[in-house]
């Protein structure tokens, strides 16, 4: 993982946000420079079978995928992807000024936190370290989390898109980078609402597909075409990669109050002039290059019918463009949080 870099204490935490009306955007067309790009227990037969299914990996396109719901979930779970997820965690920390969350939490004793789609579990472990008085659960389809974790943190194999059976209520429920794996946001937000204590908080941190550029520099590129293909493939699976843009709306409709939306931008490479954004872009460039084949392979070949050779040719062009500082692309990142009403529930 890349070394953490602390932002200056006097830095304005809003400078990475998408601008409000009347404020300059640090990612506008005048805020770049064309510098050089960087180089390329005893169990029944049933439970034993279930455990085997959970731990089994499907090999495909040179990558490893978890077997549960095989073909529906398109991101690999192998070592390469786990390393990328941990780098992406650091990008979030840099973006959010070393904060794991933005909701105004009051973490007292017997505080219950749930991290859905926990991935490698790095966010849940960091949260457990920060709040040793909290009880933290991380859930994921893949049992890829490390065996040694903080004593107040545990992991469970679970599908957040199915009915929840937790015996306890939570004070805080968190989800990050669920884009593409979320099947029914209305149902999920309802489950979250029902699983929170009155006054509890729900927070999502997510990317809204597609990658885009505001000044037209991405128009007609291989990378623009790939992003369109990925969005089309997700829709064919009855998923929508852009749902993060509607998280605030979904929260309000589900009954949450004090709903707040913050929008960040991750540059696709080193094109911004701003030093911090330039470095953020460099890290996101590595993040994208490391994940490009994993993001694309199943969606393009299984769903859209592209041959492996066609995919590789497309990705070859994309890799060059991802590193080109003359293409001012960025990822829209949405952080949305809301509170279950304290009374009337």
C-alpha positions in Angstrom: 0.0 0.0 0.0 1.2 3.5 -0.7 2.4 5.5 2.3 -0.1 7.7 3.9 0.4 11.4 3.5 -1.1 13.7 6.0 -2.7 16.8 4.6 -1.7 20.1 6.2 -3.9 20.9 9.3 -4.8 24.3 7.8 -6.0 22.8 4.6 -9.6 23.6 3.7 -11.5 20.2 3.8 -13.8 21.5 1.1 -11.1 22.0 -1.5 -11.6 18.4 -2.8 -15.4 18.7 -3.0 -17.2 19.4 -6.2 -18.0 23.1 -6.2 -21.2 24.7 -5.2 -22.5 27.5 -7.3 -20.1 30.5 -7.4 -17.1 28.6 -6.1 -14.1 27.7 -8.4 -13.7 24.0 -9.2 -10.1 22.8 -8.7 -10.8 20.3 -11.5 -12.0 22.7 -14.1 -10.4 22.9 -17.6 -8.0 25.7 -16.5 -6.6 23.8 -13.5 -4.3 21.3 -15.3 -0.9 21.2 -16.7 0.5 18.9 -19.3 3.3 17.3 -17.3 4.6 13.8 -18.3 2.5 10.8 -17.4 4.1 8.0 -15.3 4.9 4.7 -16.9 3.1 2.0 -17.5 -15.4 -27.1 14.4 -17.3 -30.4 13.9 -20.0 -29.7 11.3 -22.8 -31.4 9.5 -22.3 -32.4 5.9 -24.4 -29.4 5.0 -22.3 -26.8 6.8 -19.1 -28.4 5.5 -20.5 -28.1 1.9 -21.5 -24.5 2.6 -18.1 -23.7 4.0 -16.5 -25.2 0.9 -18.7 -23.1 -1.4 -17.8 -20.0 0.5 -14.1 -20.5 0.4 -14.0 -21.9 -3.2 -12.7 -19.6 -5.9 -13.7 -19.7 -9.5 -10.7 -19.2 -11.9 -11.6 -17.2 -15.0 -9.8 -14.8 -17.3 -6.7 -15.4 -15.2 -8.4 -14.1 -12.1 -10.1 -15.6 -9.0 -13.8 -14.9 -8.2 -15.9 -16.1 -5.3 -18.3 -18.9 -6.2 -21.5 -17.5 -4.5 -23.8 -16.0 -7.1 -21.3 -16.9 -9.7 -21.6 -14.7 -12.7 -23.7 -12.0 -11.1 -20.9 -10.4 -9.1 -18.2 -9.3 -11.5 -15.2 -8.1 -9.4 -12.5 -10.6 -8.5 -11.5 -11.5 -4.9 -7.9 -12.6 -5.5 -4.7 -11.3 -4.0 -4.3 -8.7 -6.8 -7.8 -7.3 -6.1 -7.2 -7.3 -2.3 -4.1 -5.2 -2.7 -6.0 -2.8 -4.9 -8.8 -2.5 -2.3 -6.3 -1.6 0.4 -4.8 1.1 -1.9 -8.3 2.4 -2.6 -8.8 2.6 1.2 -5.8 4.9 1.4 -7.2 7.1 -1.4 -10.5 7.4 0.6 -8.5 8.4 3.7 -6.6 11.0 1.8 -9.8 12.4 0.3 -11.6 12.5 3.6 -8.7 14.0 5.5 -7.8 10.8 7.4 -11.5 10.4 8.5 -13.2 7.0 8.2 -16.6 8.6 8.2 -18.4 11.9 8.0 -21.6 11.2 10.0 -21.6 12.9 13.4 -21.2 9.8 15.5 -21.4 9.7 19.3 -19.6 6.4 19.9 -20.4 5.3 23.5 -20.1 1.9 25.2 -22.2 -0.8 23.6 -22.0 1.0 20.2 -22.8 -1.4 17.4 -21.4 -0.8 14.0 -21.9 -2.7 10.7 -19.8 -2.5 7.6 -21.6 -4.1 4.6 -19.5 -5.2 1.6 -16.4 -5.0 3.8 -14.0 -6.5 1.3 -10.6 -7.0 2.9 -12.1 -5.6 6.2 -9.6 -2.8 6.4 -12.2 -0.1 7.1 -13.9 -2.2 9.8 -10.6 -2.9 11.5 -9.6 0.7 11.4 -12.9 1.7 12.9 -12.6 -0.9 15.6 -9.1 0.4 16.5 -10.4 4.0 16.6 -13.4 3.0 18.8 -12.3 0.1 21.1 -15.6 0.4 23.0 -17.6 -0.3 19.9 -18.7 -3.8 18.6 -17.9 -3.9 14.8 -19.2 -6.5 12.3 -18.0 -6.6 8.7 -19.9 -8.7 6.2 -19.0 -9.8 2.7 -19.6 -12.5 0.2 -16.0 -13.5 0.3 -14.1 -14.7 3.5 -10.9 -12.9 2.5 -10.5 -10.9 5.7 -7.3 -11.5 7.8 -7.5 -14.0 10.7 -6.0 -11.6 13.3 -8.3 -8.6 13.9 -9.0 -6.2 16.8 -10.8 -8.0 19.6 -14.0 -5.9 19.1 -14.2 -6.7 15.4 -15.5 -9.8 13.6 -16.4 -10.8 10.1 -19.3 -12.8 8.7 -20.1 -14.1 5.2 -23.4 -12.5 4.2 -25.1 -10.9 1.2 -26.4 -7.5 2.0 -28.8 -7.8 -1.0 -30.7 -10.6 0.8 -32.9 -10.5 4.0 -31.0 -9.5 7.1 -31.2 -11.7 10.3 -29.0 -9.7 12.8 -30.4 -10.1 16.3 -29.1 -6.7 17.4 -29.8 -3.2 16.3 -27.0 -0.9 15.1 -25.9 2.6 15.9 -24.1 3.0 12.6 -24.2 1.2 9.3 -21.6 1.9 6.7 -21.1 0.8 3.1 -18.4 1.8 0.6 -17.9 1.2 -3.1 -21.1 -0.8 -3.5 -21.6 0.5 -7.1 -22.4 -2.4 -9.4 -23.0 -5.0 -6.7 -26.2 -3.3 -5.3 -29.2 -4.9 -6.8 -32.1 -3.1 -5.2 -31.3 0.2 -3.4 -34.9 0.7 -2.2 -34.9 -2.7 -0.4 -31.4 -2.1 1.0 -32.2 1.3 2.4 -35.4 -0.2 4.0 -33.4 -3.0 5.6 -30.8 -0.5 6.9 -33.6 1.7 8.4 -35.2 -1.2 10.2 -31.8 -2.4 11.5 -30.8 0.9 13.1 -31.6 2.1 16.6 -33.6 5.3 16.8 -31.0 8.1 16.2 -28.6 5.8 14.4 -26.7 6.8 11.3 -26.4 5.3 7.8 -23.4 6.3 5.6 -22.5 5.4 2.1 -19.3 6.3 0.3 -19.4 5.4 -3.4 -18.4 6.0 -7.0 -21.0 7.0 -9.6 -20.3 5.5 -13.0 -19.1 6.5 -15.5 -15.7 8.1 -15.3 -16.1 11.5 -17.0 -14.5 14.7 -18.1 -16.3 18.1 -18.0 -14.3 19.7 -20.8 -14.7 17.1 -23.6 -11.2 15.7 -23.4 -12.5 12.1 -22.9 -14.8 12.3 -25.9 -14.2 9.6 -28.5 -11.6 7.7 -26.5 -11.3 4.0 -25.9 -11.8 4.8 -22.2 -15.1 6.5 -22.8 -16.2 3.5 -24.9 -15.2 1.1 -22.1 -17.1 3.1 -19.5 -20.2 3.0 -21.7 -19.8 -0.8 -22.1 -19.6 -1.3 -18.4 -22.7 0.8 -17.7 -24.6 -1.2 -20.4 -23.5 -4.5 -19.0 -24.5 -3.5 -15.5 -28.0 -2.5 -16.7 -28.3 -6.0 -18.4 -27.7 -7.4 -14.9 -30.4 -5.1 -13.6 -27.8 -3.0 -11.8 -27.0 0.7 -12.2 -23.5 2.0 -11.6 -24.8 5.5 -11.2 -27.0 5.0 -8.2 -24.7 6.9 -5.9 -26.0 10.1 -7.5 -29.4 9.2 -6.0 -28.4 8.0 -2.6 -29.6 11.2 -1.0 -33.0 10.8 -2.7 -33.2 7.1 -1.6 -32.3 8.0 2.0 -35.0 10.7 2.2 -37.6 8.3 0.7 -36.7 5.6 3.2 -37.4 8.0 6.1 -34.0 9.2 7.1 -33.5 12.8 8.4 -30.6 15.2 8.5 -29.4 13.7 5.1 -26.2 15.2 3.9 -24.4 14.7 0.6 -20.8 15.6 -0.1 -19.3 15.1 -3.6 -15.6 14.6 -4.1 -13.7 14.2 -7.4 -10.8 11.8 -7.9 -8.7 12.9 -10.9 -7.9 10.0 -13.2 -4.2 10.9 -13.3 -1.8 13.7 -12.5 -3.5 16.3 -14.7 -4.5 18.9 -12.0 -2.2 21.7 -11.1 -3.1 21.5 -7.4 -0.4 19.5 -5.6 -2.7 17.4 -3.4 -5.1 16.7 -6.3 -2.1 15.8 -8.5 -1.0 13.2 -6.0 -4.6 11.9 -5.5 -4.8 11.5 -9.3 -1.5 9.6 -9.4 -2.8 7.1 -6.7 -6.2 6.8 -8.5 -4.4 6.2 -11.8 -2.6 3.2 -10.2 -5.9 2.1 -8.6 -7.5 2.1 -12.0 -4.7 0.5 -13.9 -4.5 -2.3 -11.3 -8.3 -2.9 -11.4 -9.0 -2.3 -15.1 -9.0 -5.9 -16.2 -10.9 -7.0 -13.1 -13.6 -4.3 -13.6 -14.0 -5.2 -17.2 -13.4 -8.9 -17.9 -16.7 -10.5 -16.8 -18.9 -7.6 -17.9 -17.5 -7.4 -21.3 -17.0 -11.1 -22.1 -19.8 -12.9 -20.3 -22.5 -10.2 -20.5 -21.7 -8.3 -23.7 -20.1 -11.2 -25.6 -16.8 -9.6 -26.4 -14.0 -12.0 -27.1 -10.9 -11.9 -24.8 -8.8 -10.6 -27.7 -11.2 -7.7 -28.4 -11.2 -6.9 -24.7 -7.4 -6.8 -24.5 -7.2 -4.6 -27.5 -9.7 -2.2 -26.0 -7.9 -2.2 -22.6 -4.6 -1.5 -24.3 -5.9 1.8 -25.6 -7.5 2.5 -22.3 -4.3 2.1 -20.3 -2.6 4.7 -22.5 -5.4 7.2 -22.1 -5.7 6.6 -18.3 -2.1 7.9 -18.0 -2.5 10.8 -20.5 -2.6 14.1 -18.5 -4.2 15.8 -21.5 -7.4 13.8 -20.7 -9.0 15.5 -17.7 -11.1 12.6 -16.5 -12.2 12.1 -12.9 -14.3 9.8 -10.7 -17.4 11.4 -9.0 -17.3 10.1 -5.4 -20.5 10.6 -3.2 -20.5 10.5 0.6 -24.1 10.5 1.8 -25.3 10.0 5.4 -28.6 10.3 7.2 -30.1 9.6 10.6 -33.0 7.4 11.6 -35.4 9.7 13.5 -35.0 9.5 17.3 -38.8 9.6 17.9 -41.8 8.4 16.0 -40.3 5.1 14.9 
